[in-house]
Amino acid sequence: MHKDLYKFLIEMMKEEDWEFERKAAKALIEKVQEINCNHSQMTQTHGWFCVFGKQFSAAIPINCGSLLHCYVDQYAIVLYRCTNE
């Protein structure tokens, strides 16, 4: 799954859109749901959240469950799903 998301993100960055951060977060979340829809019922019932940027050491909740992350140049993308919804 990491490889699929990484390729997807690289393609989005090539578009050079000014609203890249917002669109990347939304598109990555949708991509994770698409990839996992046949593998995990939890993905369909629990919301994914995305943090995108260069520095966000305290941005992710302590009680988060599933984590997925990748790096592109200086940017990091972290997807997480809270465990206490």
PEJOMO-V712223 format. One record per residue. N is the residue number from 1. RES is the residue in one small letter. D_LAST is the distance of its C-alpha to the last C-alpha in Angstrom with 2 decimals. Layout:
n=N res=RES d_last=D_LAST
n=N res=RES d_last=D_LAST
//
This chain:
n=1 res=m d_last=24.05
n=2 res=h d_last=24.75
n=3 res=k d_last=28.25
n=4 res=d d_last=27.22
n=5 res=l d_last=24.88
n=6 res=y d_last=27.59
n=7 res=k d_last=30.25
n=8 res=f d_last=28.16
n=9 res=l d_last=27.62
n=10 res=i d_last=31.35
n=11 res=e d_last=32.33
n=12 res=m d_last=30.23
n=13 res=m d_last=31.86
n=14 res=k d_last=35.27
n=15 res=e d_last=34.76
n=16 res=e d_last=35.03
n=17 res=d d_last=33.01
n=18 res=w d_last=32.62
n=19 res=e d_last=29.05
n=20 res=f d_last=28.21
n=21 res=e d_last=25.25
n=22 res=r d_last=23.32
n=23 res=k d_last=24.46
n=24 res=a d_last=23.79
n=25 res=a d_last=20.13
n=26 res=k d_last=19.73
n=27 res=a d_last=22.05
n=28 res=l d_last=20.60
n=29 res=i d_last=17.11
n=30 res=e d_last=18.98
n=31 res=k d_last=21.15
n=32 res=v d_last=18.47
n=33 res=q d_last=17.12
n=34 res=e d_last=20.79
n=35 res=i d_last=21.66
n=36 res=n d_last=18.87
n=37 res=c d_last=18.88
n=38 res=n d_last=21.44
n=39 res=h d_last=20.18
n=40 res=s d_last=16.56
n=41 res=q d_last=14.79
n=42 res=m d_last=11.37
n=43 res=t d_last=12.53
n=44 res=q d_last=13.08
n=45 res=t d_last=9.81
n=46 res=h d_last=7.32
n=47 res=g d_last=8.54
n=48 res=w d_last=10.98
n=49 res=f d_last=12.26
n=50 res=c d_last=15.87
n=51 res=v d_last=18.13
n=52 res=f d_last=21.80
n=53 res=g d_last=24.83
n=54 res=k d_last=27.37
n=55 res=q d_last=26.02
n=56 res=f d_last=22.44
n=57 res=s d_last=22.43
n=58 res=a d_last=20.06
n=59 res=a d_last=17.85
n=60 res=i d_last=15.11
n=61 res=p d_last=12.53
n=62 res=i d_last=13.54
n=63 res=n d_last=10.32
n=64 res=c d_last=10.10
n=65 res=g d_last=10.60
n=66 res=s d_last=12.91
n=67 res=l d_last=15.47
n=68 res=l d_last=18.35
n=69 res=h d_last=21.11
n=70 res=c d_last=24.64
n=71 res=y d_last=27.48
n=72 res=v d_last=30.00
n=73 res=d d_last=32.87
n=74 res=q d_last=31.56
n=75 res=y d_last=28.10
n=76 res=a d_last=24.95
n=77 res=i d_last=21.97
n=78 res=v d_last=18.69
n=79 res=l d_last=15.79
n=80 res=y d_last=12.50
n=81 res=r d_last=9.03
n=82 res=c d_last=6.39
n=83 res=t d_last=5.97
n=84 res=n d_last=3.81
n=85 res=e d_last=0.00
//
